[in-house]
Amino acid sequence: MDSCTLNGMNGWIIFLLFAIVVIYFFNNSKRSDSEQSAKDILDTRYAKGEISKDEYEEKLNDLNS
């Protein structure tokens, strides 16, 4: 292979790696916006009456430690 072909291949490899990185970070940013934090889930469970006040406080202490 001559150097011109190798440079062309390197360009495509760099482009593909860049595209993969951009797609990865784009997907992660969308996912983190839609996910609830552990405290949000705990608050929701307590508000629904799924856990008692004692359980809520214990789990909240676990999250904060």
ChimeraX attribute file (.defattr): number of C-alpha atoms within 10 A of each C-alpha:
attribute: neighborCount
match mode: 1-to-1
recipient: residues
	/A:1	5
	/A:2	6
	/A:3	8
	/A:4	9
	/A:5	10
	/A:6	11
	/A:7	11
	/A:8	10
	/A:9	12
	/A:10	12
	/A:11	12
	/A:12	12
	/A:13	12
	/A:14	11
	/A:15	12
	/A:16	12
	/A:17	12
	/A:18	12
	/A:19	11
	/A:20	12
	/A:21	11
	/A:22	11
	/A:23	11
	/A:24	11
	/A:25	11
	/A:26	11
	/A:27	10
	/A:28	10
	/A:29	10
	/A:30	10
	/A:31	11
	/A:32	10
	/A:33	9
	/A:34	8
	/A:35	10
	/A:36	11
	/A:37	11
	/A:38	12
	/A:39	14
	/A:40	11
	/A:41	12
	/A:42	20
	/A:43	15
	/A:44	13
	/A:45	14
	/A:46	16
	/A:47	13
	/A:48	9
	/A:49	10
	/A:50	12
	/A:51	16
	/A:52	12
	/A:53	12
	/A:54	9
	/A:55	13
	/A:56	18
	/A:57	14
	/A:58	11
	/A:59	16
	/A:60	15
	/A:61	10
	/A:62	9
	/A:63	11
	/A:64	7
	/A:65	6
